Amino acid sequence: MPKKDCSNRIELMKGTLDMLILRTLLFGAANGHEIAKHIQRTTDDVLQVEHGSLYPALHRLERRGWVVSKWEIPKGGKREFKYYRLTPAGKKQLTAERSEWRRLVASIGRVMEPAGEG
């Protein structure tokens, strides 16, 4: 299988990974691999989360009380995986971060594409 061109990948801004993880867990519990693959798939491979970034972020979110984890064996599986779930505090945090994200995107848009230009 040919290797994909990595030149179209984007570095995540600080805090963005946390928001993407929280958003992914809104769909339900997932293990780290599933979280990373979901982000990769939904961004058409533009964002690829490395384990060296993902697991420290998951541990940080857990320390803040925004996610909880539990070791489980998936249905029909033989191996145990650590599954992460969003807490009510995590849902509240996601709402706050989504609001900030929209504000940031709108602000950048006003600089990059000022009204009346074009």
BELZI-V141081 format. One record per residue. N is the residue number from 0. RES is the residue in one letter. SS is DSSP state (hx for helix, st for strand, lp for the rest). PSI is psi as a letter, one per 30 degrees, with the letter a starting at -180 (none if undefined). D_LAST is the distance of its C-alpha to the last C-alpha in whole Angstrom. Layout:
# BELZI-V141081
n;res;ss;psi;d_last
N;RES;SS;PSI;D_LAST
N;RES;SS;PSI;D_LAST
This chain:
# BELZI-V141081
n;res;ss;psi;d_last
0;M;lp;k;43
1;P;lp;k;40
2;K;lp;k;38
3;K;lp;k;35
4;D;lp;k;32
5;C;lp;f;32
6;S;lp;f;29
7;N;lp;g;26
8;R;lp;l;28
9;I;lp;k;27
10;E;lp;k;29
11;L;lp;k;29
12;M;lp;l;28
13;K;lp;k;32
14;G;lp;f;33
15;T;hx;e;30
16;L;hx;e;33
17;D;hx;e;35
18;M;hx;e;33
19;L;hx;e;33
20;I;hx;e;37
21;L;hx;e;37
22;R;hx;e;35
23;T;hx;e;37
24;L;hx;f;40
25;L;lp;f;39
26;F;lp;f;40
27;G;lp;l;43
28;A;lp;k;45
29;A;st;l;44
30;N;st;l;46
31;G;hx;e;44
32;H;hx;e;43
33;E;hx;e;42
34;I;hx;e;40
35;A;hx;e;38
36;K;hx;e;38
37;H;hx;e;36
38;I;hx;e;34
39;Q;hx;e;33
40;R;hx;e;34
41;T;hx;f;31
42;T;lp;g;28
43;D;lp;h;29
44;D;lp;g;31
45;V;lp;e;28
46;L;lp;k;30
47;Q;lp;j;34
48;V;lp;j;36
49;E;lp;l;39
50;H;hx;e;42
51;G;hx;f;42
52;S;hx;e;39
53;L;hx;e;40
54;Y;hx;e;44
55;P;hx;e;43
56;A;hx;e;40
57;L;hx;e;43
58;H;hx;e;46
59;R;hx;e;43
60;L;hx;e;42
61;E;hx;e;46
62;R;hx;e;47
63;R;lp;f;45
64;G;lp;g;46
65;W;lp;f;43
66;V;st;l;45
67;V;st;l;48
68;S;st;l;50
69;K;st;k;53
70;W;st;k;54
71;E;st;l;55
72;I;st;k;56
73;P;lp;l;54
74;K;lp;k;55
75;G;lp;g;57
76;G;lp;l;56
77;K;lp;f;59
78;R;lp;k;57
79;E;st;k;56
80;F;st;l;52
81;K;st;j;51
82;Y;st;k;49
83;Y;st;k;46
84;R;st;k;46
85;L;st;k;43
86;T;lp;l;45
87;P;hx;e;44
88;A;hx;e;43
89;G;hx;e;41
90;K;hx;e;39
91;K;hx;e;39
92;Q;hx;e;37
93;L;hx;e;35
94;T;hx;e;34
95;A;hx;e;33
96;E;hx;e;31
97;R;hx;e;29
98;S;hx;e;28
99;E;hx;e;28
100;W;hx;e;25
101;R;hx;e;23
102;R;hx;e;23
103;L;hx;e;22
104;V;hx;e;19
105;A;hx;e;18
106;S;hx;e;18
107;I;hx;e;17
108;G;hx;e;14
109;R;hx;e;13
110;V;hx;e;13
111;M;hx;e;11
112;E;lp;i;8
113;P;lp;k;9
114;A;lp;k;8
115;G;lp;f;6
116;E;lp;k;4
117;G;lp;none;0
